[in-house]
Amino acid sequence: MWPSLYRAEGLPVFFAGIRSGAIRAASYGTARIGLCEPLELALGSKTGSALVAGVFATVLGNPFEVLKVRLQARPADAAGGELRAMAAMVREE
């Protein structure tokens, strides 16, 4: 299967969605870790701050997760770039 996919689509097909995955990981991790301490000071609860930071990070990172999965399922959409694919996704939905 892998050799036939490589012959039909080329090497880039194996990396479809990797940039959007990296954006998702960076945005999710940064929001989750970066907000936890300031929220702890504001809320006075470590558990509450972790919960709020996790929810916010999930809401922030989820569109990039959806984009990653779509680009992996349809690599041809990645030809125009992730920003164009994200704009099309927002326009259509």
N, C-alpha and C positions, 0 to 999 in steps of 0.2 A: 504494500500500500504506500509506504513512504517513498520508495523510488518512483512509482508511477505519479504520485503527487508532485514530486520534485521535477520530473520530466514535463508534466503538463503545466505547472504553475511557476516553477522556478524557486529559488531560495527565499525570496521575500515572503512567500506564502507562510512560511514557518514563523515569521515575526510579525504577522498582522495583529494589530492591537497592542503591541508591546509598549508603544509610547503612551497610549491612553491608560494602560495598566500602571505605568510608572507615575503618571500624573495622579491617578487615583490613590496609589500607595503614598505618594508624597503629601497630597492634600489631606487624606484621612489620618495618617500618622502625625502630621504636623498639628492638625486641629485637635486631635485627641490628647496628645502629650502636651502641646502648648497651652491648652485651655484648662487643664486639670488643676494646676496650682493656683492661677488667678481665681478660678471659680471656687476653689477651696477656701481662699481668703474671703471671698464675697459671701459664700453660703455658710461657711463654718462647719462643713461636713465633707469629709473625704469621700464617703460613699455617694453622697448627692452630687458632688462635683464630678466624680468619675462618670456617673450616670448621665448628667447633662452634657459633659464633654463627648461622651460616646455617641449620644443621640445626635448632637450637632455634627460631629465628624461623619457619621453615617449619612446624614442628609446631604452634607457637602460632597462626599465621595461617591454616592450612589450613581449620579449621572455618568460619571467616568467609568464606573463598573459596567453600566448598561452599554456604553459606547464600546468598551473593550470587547464585550461578548459579541456585539453586532459586527464589529470589524473582524473578529475571528471567524464568525459564521459566514460573512460575506466579504472576503478580502478585496474584491474589486472596489468596494466603497472606500477603502483606505487609499486608493490611488490619488484622490484629491486632497488628502491630508486629514488629520483628525479634526481640525477646526471646521473645515467644510462639512465633514460628516456630522459633527455635533450640531452645527447650524441647521443642517437638513433635518436632523432628528427633532430639534426643537420646533422647526417650522411645521413639520408633518404631524407632530403629536401635540 
